[in-house]
Amino acid sequence: MKKGLHPILAFTMLVALTLAVASIISVWAFGFFKTQAGNIENNTEDQLICQNAALYIKNTNYDCAGNCAEGAIHNITVTVVNSGKVRFSIDRFSFTNNTGYIYKFDVNQTSFSIGDVKNLFFSSNMSCYGINNSIQEVYLSSRNCPSTAYDSFPGDRITYNNC
């Protein structure tokens, strides 16, 4: 008498094991692909919405308040226009000086409806000796559509007051 597993029983166990592994993989794959499809859908929707987003910087004013020393308050005003067909928000802006140094400013999130023209105010207590008449470019981008709603403003067009 031979000892061992009967071929029909071995085949049945192999099929059962294969089905169990396949069901585990299919449950995982279903969840994975569902998540990926949702991500693609959200990204596509954002890109379609942002196609119509646009902004431009109308003007920029840098006010040294007559005192360029560190610790004195210096105000920067950037006038921004929503020239697109999408609402957006702004939470920061930056400018670069002639040496390539980038100054970044965080602001309270400001929302722009279609057609809005708003002044964004930023204050700094840094010394303005290195900034006064040396800003090469002001850069601003929207928070929700940064690849389409952005603009830069040339430094030679900035108005400097009391500097």
C-alpha positions as CSV (number, residue, x, y, z in Angstrom):
1,M,0.0,0.0,0.0
2,K,1.3,3.4,-1.0
3,K,1.4,6.2,1.4
4,G,0.9,9.8,0.1
5,L,-1.7,12.2,-1.1
6,H,-4.3,11.0,-3.6
7,P,-3.9,12.9,-6.9
8,I,-7.5,14.2,-6.9
9,L,-7.1,15.5,-3.4
10,A,-3.8,17.2,-4.3
11,F,-5.4,18.8,-7.3
12,T,-8.3,20.1,-5.3
13,M,-6.0,21.6,-2.7
14,L,-3.9,23.3,-5.4
15,V,-7.1,24.8,-7.0
16,A,-8.3,26.0,-3.5
17,L,-5.0,27.6,-2.7
18,T,-4.8,29.3,-6.1
19,L,-8.4,30.7,-5.7
20,A,-7.6,32.0,-2.2
21,V,-4.5,33.8,-3.4
22,A,-6.3,35.2,-6.4
23,S,-9.1,36.5,-4.3
24,I,-6.7,38.2,-1.9
25,I,-4.9,39.8,-4.8
26,S,-8.1,40.9,-6.5
27,V,-9.4,42.6,-3.3
28,W,-6.1,44.5,-3.0
29,A,-6.0,45.4,-6.7
30,F,-9.6,46.6,-6.7
31,G,-8.8,49.0,-3.8
32,F,-5.6,50.2,-5.4
33,F,-7.0,50.9,-8.8
34,K,-10.1,52.6,-7.3
35,T,-7.8,54.9,-5.4
36,Q,-5.6,55.6,-8.4
37,A,-8.7,56.3,-10.6
38,G,-10.0,58.8,-8.0
39,N,-6.6,60.6,-7.9
40,I,-6.5,60.8,-11.7
41,E,-10.1,62.1,-11.8
42,N,-9.3,64.8,-9.2
43,N,-6.1,65.9,-11.0
44,T,-7.9,66.0,-14.3
45,E,-10.7,68.1,-12.8
46,D,-8.2,70.5,-11.2
47,Q,-6.3,70.9,-14.5
48,L,-9.5,71.6,-16.4
49,I,-10.7,74.1,-13.9
50,C,-7.2,75.8,-13.7
51,Q,-7.1,76.1,-17.5
52,N,-9.1,79.3,-17.2
53,A,-7.2,80.7,-14.2
54,A,-5.1,83.8,-14.7
55,L,-3.8,86.7,-12.7
56,Y,-1.5,89.6,-13.2
57,I,0.4,92.0,-11.0
58,K,-0.8,95.5,-11.8
59,N,1.8,97.4,-9.8
60,T,4.1,97.1,-6.8
61,N,5.0,99.7,-4.2
62,Y,7.8,99.4,-1.6
63,D,7.6,102.0,1.2
64,C,10.7,102.3,3.5
65,A,8.8,104.8,5.7
66,G,12.0,107.0,5.8
67,N,14.0,104.5,7.8
68,C,15.9,101.7,6.2
69,A,17.3,100.3,9.4
70,E,16.6,96.8,10.5
71,G,13.6,96.7,12.9
72,A,11.8,99.5,11.2
73,I,8.6,98.5,9.4
74,H,8.7,98.5,5.6
75,N,5.5,98.0,3.7
76,I,5.1,96.3,0.4
77,T,1.9,96.6,-1.6
78,V,1.2,94.4,-4.6
79,T,-1.9,95.1,-6.6
80,V,-3.2,91.8,-8.1
81,V,-5.9,91.3,-10.7
82,N,-7.9,88.1,-11.3
83,S,-8.0,88.2,-15.1
84,G,-9.2,84.6,-15.5
85,K,-12.5,82.8,-15.0
86,V,-11.7,80.9,-11.9
87,R,-11.6,81.8,-8.2
88,F,-8.1,81.4,-6.6
89,S,-6.3,82.2,-3.4
90,I,-2.9,83.5,-2.6
91,D,-0.9,82.8,0.5
92,R,2.6,83.9,-0.3
93,F,4.8,85.9,-2.7
94,S,8.4,86.4,-3.2
95,F,10.9,88.8,-4.8
96,T,14.5,88.4,-6.0
97,N,17.1,91.1,-5.6
98,N,20.0,91.8,-8.0
99,T,22.3,89.3,-6.3
100,G,19.8,86.5,-6.7
101,Y,18.7,86.3,-3.1
102,I,15.0,85.3,-2.8
103,Y,12.8,86.9,-0.1
104,K,9.7,85.0,0.6
105,F,6.6,86.4,2.4
106,D,3.7,84.5,3.8
107,V,0.4,86.3,4.0
108,N,-3.1,85.5,5.3
109,Q,-4.8,83.5,2.6
110,T,-6.6,85.9,0.3
111,S,-9.3,84.7,-2.1
112,F,-9.9,86.4,-5.4
113,S,-13.2,86.1,-7.2
114,I,-13.4,86.5,-10.9
115,G,-12.5,90.1,-11.9
116,D,-11.3,91.1,-8.4
117,V,-8.6,93.7,-8.0
118,K,-7.0,93.6,-4.6
119,N,-4.0,95.1,-2.8
120,L,-2.0,92.6,-0.9
121,F,0.0,94.2,1.9
122,F,3.2,92.8,3.3
123,S,5.3,94.1,6.1
124,S,8.9,93.5,6.8
125,N,11.3,94.6,9.5
126,M,14.4,93.6,7.6
127,S,16.9,96.3,6.7
128,C,15.9,97.7,3.3
129,Y,19.5,98.8,2.5
130,G,20.0,95.6,0.5
131,I,16.5,95.8,-1.0
132,N,16.0,99.5,-1.9
133,N,16.1,99.9,-5.6
134,S,17.7,96.4,-6.0
135,I,14.6,94.2,-6.5
136,Q,15.0,92.4,-9.8
137,E,11.5,90.7,-9.9
138,V,8.4,90.2,-7.8
139,Y,6.8,86.8,-8.2
140,L,3.3,85.7,-7.2
141,S,1.3,82.6,-7.8
142,S,-2.1,81.3,-6.8
143,R,-2.3,78.6,-4.2
144,N,-4.8,76.3,-6.0
145,C,-3.7,76.9,-9.6
146,P,0.0,77.7,-9.4
147,S,0.9,76.5,-12.9
148,T,-1.6,78.8,-14.7
149,A,-2.4,81.7,-12.3
150,Y,0.9,83.4,-11.7
151,D,2.8,86.5,-12.7
152,S,6.0,88.3,-12.2
153,F,6.6,92.1,-12.0
154,P,9.9,93.6,-13.1
155,G,11.9,95.4,-10.5
156,D,12.5,98.5,-12.6
157,R,8.8,99.2,-12.5
158,I,8.5,99.1,-8.7
159,T,7.6,102.4,-7.0
160,Y,9.9,103.1,-4.0
161,N,8.6,105.6,-1.5
162,N,10.5,107.2,1.4
163,C,13.6,105.2,0.7
